[in-house]
Amino acid sequence: MATVQEALLIAFDLHQDRRLDEADAIYRQILDAVPGHVMALHLRGVLLGQSGRLDEGCDLIRQAIAGDGTRPDFHTNLAGLLEALGRPGEALDPMVRAATLDPTRIVQLNDFATRRLKAGRPGEAVQALRLAVGLHPLAVELRCNLAEALTADKRFAAAAAERRIALLLAPGDAEALRLLGERLLQADRQGGPGGEAGRLLRRALRLDPLHHGAWNGIGRLHKDAGGLADARQAYERGLAVDPAAAELWNNRSNVLKGLDDLDAALTSQIRAAALRPGEAGIRSNLADALLLAGQPEDALANAQAALALAGDLGVGDSRLIRAMALLSMSRFDEGWAAWEDRWTVPPWSFVAGRFPQPAWTGRPLGGNRLLVWGEQGVGDEIQFAGLLPLLVRAGVRCLLECEPRLVPLFARSLPEVEVVARRSPADPRLTQPDIAAPIAAQIPAGSLPRLLAGADGVPRSAAPYLLPDAARVASLRAAVPVGTLAVGIAWHTVNPKYGRGRNIPLRELAHALHRPGVRLVVLQYGDWAQEIAALAAEGIDIGAPPGIDLRSDLDGLAAAIAATDLVVSIANVTVHLAGALGRPTCALLSHAADWRWLRGRTDTPWYPTVTLCRQLAPKDWSVPLRLARERLDGLAGG
């Protein structure tokens, strides 16, 4: 017959092999024979916790601690179960006790504080780190982390005091200075390259010019301040010091995306992934770089790999990339379902749960109303508004909450839909009960395609579905000489991620479309007066529609578009408006166009009058401009 110790070892081996039922049976036999056996109590408590019986596990481990409170593992595992139960306040005491018994457990106390900070509980992180600092007062990293937590808790004077202590503890330590600078960066109080974080990181580099981590911090400072070229230089100086620094290759890639150097960005990200193949964030960024480079199949594979590595812990960007890759590949059933994962990613995550009504699943509403609300950009709102007539024809009574600038246009165009301007907090009509006409359900506009898709997975919009102000259209058209073709043009977007790749120089666009009998009508917002005047001086007939603020007056922009014979524009709001108005349009698409334009097509199911003119290579607009010019020649009859 086995001794108690031998039986415990057998049970432990079974436990390690995940044969939990067999292990539990032996633990129970041991406890029947020796009811107060502390190790059996502890191990069975851990096993019950792993089996989801968290409360029972806590009780057993507490019994083990009552029998022998000198074992740090007992306290650590009790803390883990309490945290899993959502009782972090109770978890702190056993975690501190473990660190008191074994100073190496300070690491777990620090990790606990990090989790509380990420959970948006800086006060609890501060409490844990103060206890950790009390146990190990000379630890610079703990002081830095405490300063970060205090900053997040808006206790700025106390945070500054902790940073001063850290500097006094290690005045000539480049790594300590780097750590302090990084913590300030993470707290988003860096004040730009000239702020406190920048001063600390530069001081670290004076002490150790070969410290690649300090160069990484300097690069992030420049990137956050919008200095992408300076950020790239900082990352590359760090890589000159340590070519194996995966985080520098990764961050360099992100900057290169913003600089529209997509080939170099992809090469850099591939290098980062080769150095750290098991890091979910780097694989997610590789998926993004591949999608931007027009390789959705490879983007999908890497997004799925990132999600497999991360499990349920996040990497929300990977979920979004997966959805966009699927949609761009016309795998619509999977794509629309995956598109619902956008709620894990900013800015969508910031507006989730705005309305109290249940989400609409497509079921009949019994004559009650449906709230549809725009949650993306203006172009997206215009695109998905094309599905509202389908709902109306199906007998669904709709309210639409939208961008305030779109209210006049939508209200005129969708008379059977009640249009409400978006505001914060939401209009009370959308959140308070209405006995006479209840709002039975709500749905974000971007979720409509999943419910309204046709047999091929693509919902057919009701284009043209927007009606411009007829009087304004007539007035604007009267300003165009008889026999002259009015060609509306737009060429620029300020989108921080995609803008550089979409933008085309005005001069290149204007010269491509200039010909006798053509007036170029500026549909581009922003101050372009100098460039337009220079083109006019060359003899090009070009000008902006009078009396319209093209940024704020979207109803006026719609009228200006409706007064043209042809629209030639990059993929921005102008294309969406032109397509929704049913105007002949050439959409000039970059090499790796947004998912909504699919791949390899010259038409789009969203807007029947829009022709897609795609780049064949990045930064080369020759083919799209030639196609637009041919479309113009066809209208001109020559």
N, C-alpha and C positions, 0 to 999 in steps of 0.2 A: 504494500500500500504506500502511495506517495506521501511524503511529508507535506506540511502546509507550505513550506518554502518551495518545494518541487511543484506542487499544484499551482502555486502563484506564478511560477515561471512558465508552466505550460499554458495557463490562461493568458499570460502576457503575450506569449508568442502567437496564440490564436487571435488575440486582440490586434496585434501588429499586422496580421495577415487579413484583417477585416472580416474574420469569421466571428462576428459579434455575438450571435446567439450562443455558440459553443463556449466562448470566453465568459459570457455572462453567467452561464450555468455553473461554471467552476467557481467564479467569484462568489456566487450565492452559496455554494456548498462550503466554501472557506468561511464565510461570514456566519453560516449556521453553526459551524464548529467553533469558531473564535469570533464572537459578535463584535468585538472592538478592534479587530485587526486593521490598523490604520492604513496600511498599503492597499489592502483589498477594498476598504471603503473608498480610498482615493481613486483607484483604478476603475472600480465599478462606477463611481460618480462621473469620471471622464467618459466612460463608455455610454452611460445613459445620456450624457450631453450630446455625444456624437449621434445618438439615435433619435435626437429631437426631444428627449424627456429632460429638458433643461432644469426645471424646478427640482425634480427628484435628484438630478446630478448634483445640484448645489447643496442639497440637504446632506447627501452622503459625504461630500468633500468637507463640509463644515464639521461633520462628526469626526472626520479624520484629523482636522486641525485641532479640534478639542482634545483629541488623544495625543497629538504631537504637533505643536505649532512651530517647530524649528525647521521644517522642510519648506524651502522657498517654492518648490514645484506645486505644493498644495495650494499656496496662496495665489500663484500665477494662474493656475487652472480654474480656481474659483472665480477670479477676476474675469477670465475669458468667458465663462458661462454667464456671469452677471451682465457682461457687456452684450452678449448675444441675446439676452432677455430684454435688452433695451433699458438696463438699469446702470448706466455708466457711473452715476454718483456713488452707488454701492460698490462698484468695481474698483474704485480708486484706493480704498483702504487696504484691501488685500494686495493690490499691486505695489503699494508703498511698503507694506510689510515684507513682501518678497525682496524688494530692492534693499531693505534694511538688513535682511539676513544674508543677501548675496549681492554685493555692489554691481556685479555684471548685469543684474536685472534692471539697472537704470535704463538700458536700451529699450526694454519693453515698456517702461514708464514713459519714455520719450515717444515711442511709437503710438502709445495710447493718446498722448497729447496731440500728436499729428492727426490722428483719426478724428478727434473731437474738433480740431480746427477745421478740417475739411468738411465736417458735418455742420459747420456754421455755429459751433458752440465755443467761441474763443474764451469765454469765462472759465469753462471747465478745463480747457487746455492750459490756461494760466495757472489754475489751481494745481494741476498735475505737475507742471514744470517748476512751480515754486517749491513743491515738495522734493522734486528731483534735485534742484539746485541746493536745497538744504542738506541733502545727503551727499552731494558732490559739488561743493561751492567753487571749485577751481576749474570746472569743465567749461571751456569757452563755448563749445557747441550748444550746451544747454542754455547758457546765457543768451546766445544768439536766437535760439528758438523761443525762449521766453520773451525776448524783445519783439519777435514777430507776432507772437500770440497777444501781447499787450497792445501792439499797434492795431491788430484786428479787433481788439476789444475797445478801441478808441481811448486807450490810456497812454497817451503819447509821451507825457513827461516820464512816466515809469519806464516806458520802452527805451527812451533816450538814456535813462540812468543805467539800464542793463547793458546797453551798447557801450557806454563809457566804461563800465566794469570789465566787459569783455576786452576792450582795448587796453586797459591797464593790466589785465592778466597776460596779454600776449602782444605787447606794443610793436614787436618786430617780426611778428608771425604773418607771413603773406597769406597763408591758408585761412587764418582767423579773419583777416581783413576781407578776403574773398567771401568768406561765409557771411560776414556781416553785410557786405554789399548785396549778396544774393538774397538774404532775408528781407532787406529793404525792398528789393525788386519784387519779391513775392508778395509783399504787403502793399504794393502799388503806391508807394510813397517816395519814389526815387527822385522826383523833381527833375527828370531829364538828365542828360549827360553831365550837366553842371551841378547836379544836386548832391546830396550826401552820399548816396550809393555810388555815384560816379567818382567822388573824391576817395572813397574807401577802396574802390577797385583800382584806381590809378596809383594809389599809395601801395597797394599790393604788388602792382607791376614794377614800381620803383625798387621794391625790396627783392622781387624775383621776376625779371622780365620774361622768364621761360614758363611762367605759370599759365597754362592754357585755360584753366578755369576762370581766371580773372579776365582773359581776353573774351571768353564766352559771355561773361557778365557785361563787359563793355559793349559787345555786339548787341545784346538784348536791349541795353539802354538806348542805343542808337535806333534800333528797330522800333521800339515803343514810341520813340519821338518822331518817327517817320523818316529817319535818315537811313534809307536802305543801303545806299552805296557805302556809307561809313560802317554800317553793321557788317556788310559783306567783307570789308577790309579787315575789321576786327576778327571775324571768324577765321579768315584766311591766315592772319598772323598767328592765331592760336594753333591752326593746323600745321603751320610751318614748324612750330615747336613740338607738336604731338600729332602726327598724321593718323594715329589710331584712335583719336578722340571722336567716338561716334556721335556724341551730342553736338559737336561742332559741325560735322558733316550734315547732320539733320537740320540744325538751325541755319546753316548756310543755304541749304536747299530751300527752306521756307522764304528766305530773303530773295533768292533768285526767282522764285515764283512771282513775287511782287514786282521784280524788275523785268518780268516777261522774258526771262532767259530760261525757257522751259527745258531745253535739252540739257543745259548745265545743271539745272535743278534736279532733273531725273537722275543724271549721273551721280550727283552728290548724294541723293537719297539712297540710291542703290549701294553706294559705298557704306553709308551708315547702317543699312540693313545687313550687309555682309559682316560688319563688325559686331552687330548685336542682333542676330536673327531671332532671338527669343523675346525682344522687347516690343510689346504691343503698340506703343505710341509711335515708334519708328516705322513699324509695318503699316500702320494707319496712314502715316505721312507719305509712305511710298505709294500706297493706293491712291492717295490724292494726287501725287505727282504724275502717276500713270494716267489717271482720268484727265488731268489737264493736258497731257501729251497726246490725248486721243487714242488711248489704249484701254477701253473699258473692260475687255475680257481679263487682262492682267490686273487691272484695278480691282475688279470684283474678287479675284482669287486672293489678292493681298488683303483686301478689306475683311474677307471671311477668315483669313489666317489671323489677323489682328484680333478679331472677335473671339476666335478660339483660344488665343493666348490670354486675353483679358477676362474671359468668362462674363460674369454679370457685373464686373467692377466698373465698366464704363467704356471708354473709347467710343463715345457717341458719334464722333465724326465718322468712324468706320461704318456705322449703321447708315448714315446719310450717304456716304460714298457708295455703299452697296446698292442703295435704292436708286441713286442717279445712274450708276453703271447699268443696272438691270433695265431701267427705262430707256436709256439711250440705245440699248441693244434690242429694243422692242420686245422685251420679255415682260409684258405689261401686267399679267396676273401677279407675278412675283413682285414686280416693281412697285405697283400701287400699294400692295400690302406692306412692303418694306418701307415705302414712303411715310407710313404712319410712325416710323421710328424717329422722324424729325423732331418729335417732342422731347427727345433726350438731348438736343443740341441747341445752343443759343442761335438766333434770338427766339426760336419757337418755344424753348423751355421756359422763357420768361413770361409767356402769355398763356400757358396751358392752364386750364381750369378757370378761365375768366368768367364763365357763365354757369349759373346753377342748374340749368336744364340738363337732362340726360343726353348723351350723344345719340344722334340719329343713326339708325342701322338700315334705313331704307324701307322700313315698314310703314303702312298707311297710318296717318295721324288722326284719322277720324274727323276731319274738318278743322282741326286745330292748326296752329301756325308753326312754321319751321324757321328758326333763326340761322341764317348763313352769315359767317363773319370772316372778313379778310384778315389773314395773319402773316402775310408776306409783303413783298414790295408792290409798288403801284402796277408794274407790268404784270405780275402774277394776278393781282386783283382783277385787272382787265381781262386776262386770259380766262380765268375761271368764272367770271361773270357770264361768259358765253354759255354756261350750262344752266343758268337760271331759267331761261325760256323753256328748257326741257322739263324742268320741275313744274313750271306754271301750266304747260300743256298737259302734264300728268295730274293736274288738279291739286297740287301742293300750294298752299298759301304761304308766301315767303316774306320774311323781313331780311334786309341786307344791311349789315354794319360795314362801312367802308371808310377809306381815306377821305377826309373832309373835302379835299380838292376834287374828288370824283362825284360828289353828291349831285350837283346840277346835271351832269351828263348822264349819270345812272338813273336819276329820277325821271328825266325826260324819256330815256330809252327803254326803261322797264316800268311802264305805268302800272302794271299789276303787282309790282313788288314795292313794299314800303321800305324806303331807303333812309338810313339813319347814319349820321356822321360818327366816326369812331372818336372816342374821347376817354380820358381817364380821370375818375372812374367812369365806367360805362354808363350810357344813357339809362335812366331808371326804367324807361319803357321796355328795356331788354332784360332787366334783372328782377323786376317786381311782378308779382302775380297779377294777371289781368283776367278777371272772371269772365268778362264778355267774350274775349278772344284770347284764350290761353296760348302761350308758346309751349308746345308739347316737347320739343327737342331742339337741339342746336348741333351745328356741324361747321368746322372750319372749311372755307371755300376749297382749299387744296385737297380736302378729302373727298370732294364730290366725284372726281374721276373714277375712284375705286367702285362707287355705287352706280355710276351712270355709263360705264364703259360698254361699248358694243361687243359683238361676237369676237372681234379681233383685238379686244382689250383697249381700244381707243375711243373715248367719248367724242361724238361729233358735235361741235358747238353750233350755235344757231347763226353764225356769222353770215351777213352783217347784222349785228344786233345793237349797235350804238347809233343814235340819231344826233347829229350836230345841230347847233342853233342855226336855223335856215337863214335868218336875217344876217347873221354875222358871216355866214358862208357867202351869201350874195354880195355883201359889201366887199369882202376880201377878193372875190373873183372879179368884181368890177374894176379892181385896181390893176388887173392883168390885161395888157393890150390884146385886142382881138387877134386871133391867129398865132398867139404866143402860147407855148406849152409851159405850164407851171410845174416845176419839179421840186418837191420838198426834199430837203436833205438834213440829215443829222449824223454826227460823226464821232461823238465823244461821250464817255460815261466816266463817272468818278468812282465806280465800284472799286474798292481797295484791293480786291483779290483778282478780279477778272478784267479790270478796266484797260490795263495796258495792252493786253492781247486783242481786245475788241476795237480799240480806238484806231482811227485812220486819220492822217493829216488832212485838214480841210483843203489845203492847196492841191493835194493829189486828187481828192474827190472832185473838187470844182473843175479842175482841168480835164478830168476824164469825162465829165458830163457837159462841158461847155460846147455849144454849137449855136449857129444863128437860129433865132426864133425860139430860144429856150431861156426862161427865167428861173434861176435857182432861188427857191424860197427857203430861207433859213428856219428850220424847226428845232434848232439846237439851243438849249438854255445856256446861260453864262454870258460873260462879256467877251465877245469876239469882234467888237467893232473895228479894231485896228486891222485884223486879218481880213475882214470883209472889205474894208475900204481899200486895202492894197490890191485885192482881186478886182474890185470894181475899176480901179485905176488902170488895170491891164485890159479893160474892155469886156470883162465878164459881167453879164447881167445878173446880179446877185443882191439880195436884200432881205431883211426880216419883215414879217407881216406887221403892219402898224397897229399900235394900241394893245398889244398882247404881251403880258409877262409870261414867257414860255415855261417858267418854272412853277409859278403859283397858279396860273390860270389854265388848268387842263381843259376846261370847256372851250376856251379860246384856242388852245392848241388843236383840239379836235376840229374846230371850225376851219383853222388854217390848213389842216391836212385834207379836209373834205373839199377845199377850194383848189386843190392841186390835181394835175392829170396823172402824176406818178410820184411815188415816194421812194427815195433811195436812202437807206439808213442802216447803221449798224444795229445789232440786236439790243435795243433798249425800249423805253416806253413808247417811242414814236412808232416802232414797228407794231407793237401791240395795238395801239390806237388805230393805226392805218388798217390793220387786218380786221379789227372789230368793226370799223366803219365801211369795210368792203372796198377800199381803194386799191388800185393796182400798186403793188409794192415790190421792191427788190430788197431783201434782207441780206446785208453783207455779213457773212458769218466767218468767224475766225476758224482756224484749222481744227481745233477741238471745241466745237460749239457746245453750248449748254444742252442738257439732256432733252429739253422740250423740243429741240429741232431734230432729234433722232440722228440717224447717220445715213449717208449715201442717198438722200432724197432731195429733190428740188422743190417738192411741195410739202405742205404741212396740214395735218387734219384740223388744226385749230383755226386756220385762216385760209380759205380757198383762194383768195386773190393775192396771196403772198408767194413770191418765188424766192427760193433759198439759193443764194449765190455763195458758194463755199470756197474758202482758201484751199488750195492743194498742198501748200506748205506754210509753215508758220511765218508770219510777218510779210508774206507775199500777197498783196492785194490785186495783182494783175488780172487774175482770172475773174474774181467777183466784179471788178470794175468793167472788164470787157463784157460780161454778161449783162450788167446794168446798162451799159452803153447800147448794146444790141436791143435791149427792151425799149430803150428810149428811141432808138432809130425806127423801131417798128411802129411806135406811136406817131412819129413824125412823118412816116411814110417814105423814109429814105435811108 
